[in-house]
Amino acid sequence: MPCCVEREIIMDNRFCKDDFVVYGKNGVCFIEDIRTMDFAGEKGEYYVLRPKSNGNSTVYVPLAKEELVSKMRPVMTKDEIDSLLESAMGKEIEWIDAKNLRLETFNGILSGGNSRDLLLLVGCIYMKKQEKLAAGKRLSSTDENILKSAERLVEEEFSFALRCSADRVVSYIKNKLKIDE
């Protein structure tokens, strides 16, 4: 979707200043500006993002780096969330026993920012956590941290799109998936 027509230098932006986007592990971000900057002697156009979860942080995404720009996407709408939840019913991500492969795979899902994959990741780790708790064991701290990161990303985007508190997101998901509380 081309935008920012008033900026003649950039004619093929996918996003405009003042848009909200989701950007990888940063979650929901506000596009504060699109400007020419010079980093390490390389001059170029950058999206200047302000993560909603950390207003003191700034993320610079070079427009010339497609692999980075491709990690940006619009925040989902309520209808898209409902459709996502419907499509996720009955689906799951398999637990990976090999710790290093699991860490690599799960971190890839976190970085990728795909909402469906994040939702399934939360379900996968949550189920393993319940299984371990029933056996009197605990998740590793690494798996627990990945679970918290994935939950934060899902809750942040859903609460932003649904205009509700993050606390209500879990209830919303359970209601849509017809899961008893």
N, C-alpha and C positions, 0 to 999 in steps of 0.2 A: 504494500500500500504506500505509494509515494506521498510524501508530505514535505513540510518545511519549504514550500515554494518560494517564500520570501528570501530564502538563503540560496542565492544563485550558485554558490560553489557546490552545494550538495543537492543534487537533484533526485537521487535514488534512495534516500533514507527510508528505512522501514518504519522508523519511529520519529516522533517530534519532541521538541522541548516541551516539558510539562506533562508528557505521557507517563503512565505507570506501566512497568514491565516486570517480568520475572527474569532474573539473571542468575542461573546456576545456584551455587550454595549461598549466594547473597539474598535469595528470595525476592520479595517484592521491592522494587526500587523506583524512585522518582527520577525522571530524566531532567536534571537541573539545567543542563546546557548541552549544546553541540558546538564545539569550537575547535579552532586550530591551535595545536599545542606542539611543543618541542620536548620530546623525551629522549635523552641520551643521543642527541644530535639528529634524531629522526623527527622531522616535522610532518604533521598530518592532522586529519580531522578526528575528533574523539567524542564519543558520548560521555557525558559526565553524569554518573549515577550516584544517587544518595539512597543507600539501603534503608528501608522503612524500619528494620529492626535495630539499626545502629545509625542514628542521624549524624554522629560524629565521624563516620567513615565515608570516604569517597572512592568510587571505583571508576577508572578510566578505561573505556573500551574503544580501541582504534577501529574506525570504520573500514580501514584497508585489510583488517585481519578477519576474514570471513569465518574462520573457525571459532573466533571469539564472539563475533556479532551473531552467529547462528545459535549461540546459547541464550540470546535474548528472545523473549516472546511476550505477546500481550498477556495481561492477567485474564484468567478465564472469567466468563460471565456465569450467572446463576444457572442458566440453561445448559451451558457447557459442563458445569460441575455436576448437575443432575444426570446428564448424558454419560459423563465419565463414571459416575458411581454405578449407573445401570450397566455399563459395559464391563465394569470390574467384578460384578457379582459372579461368584463361582470360579474366579480366576485366582491364581496364586503364583508366587515366586517360590521355587524350591530352595530349601535351606542347603547351603554348601558346607560340607563338613570340613574341607581343607581351609584352615584359617586364613592363609595368605591369599588364596583365590577368592574366598568370601569377602575379605577386606577390599581387594581390588575391584571386585564386581559391585559390591555395595557402594563403595566410594564413587565408582563410575556412574551409578544411578543417582547419587546425590549431586554430582557435578553436572549431569545431563539435564536435570531440572524437568524431566518429563513427569507430569502430575500423576498419570496412571501408574507409572513405574514406582514413583514415590509412595503412592497409596498402597500398592502391592507390597512394597518393601516394608512398610510399617506393619502390615498384616503378617508378613513372614516372620519378622523378628519378634513381634508381639506373641505369636503362636509359640515360637521356640522359648520365649521367656516364660510363658504359662506352663509349658511342658517341663522346663527346668525347675520352676517353683514347686510344681507338684512332686518332683523327685527330690525336693529339699536342696536344690542347687540354685546358682545364680548365673545370669548372663555374664560374659566377660565384660570388662569395662569398655573395651573397644566396641563391642556389639551394642552395649547400652548407649554409648555416645552416638553411634550411627542412628539408633532408634530415635534418640532425642532430636538429632538434627533433621531427620526425615519428618518427624511429627511437627517440628517447628515450621518447616517449609510448607507442609500441607495446611496446617492450621493458619499460618500467616496469609497464604493466598486465599484460602476459602473464607476466612473471616473478612478479608478486604473485599472480596467479590460479593459476599452475602451481606455485608454491612452489619456484622454481628461480632460479639466478642469471641476471642479464641476459645474460651470456655464452652461456648455453645456449639462449636464446630463438631466435636465428637458426638454430641446428641443428634445433630443434623445428619451426620453420616450414618449413625446407627439407625435412625428413623428411616432414611432413604433405603438402606440395605435391609431393613426389617429385622434388625438384630435386637434381641431383648437386652435391656439394660441390666 
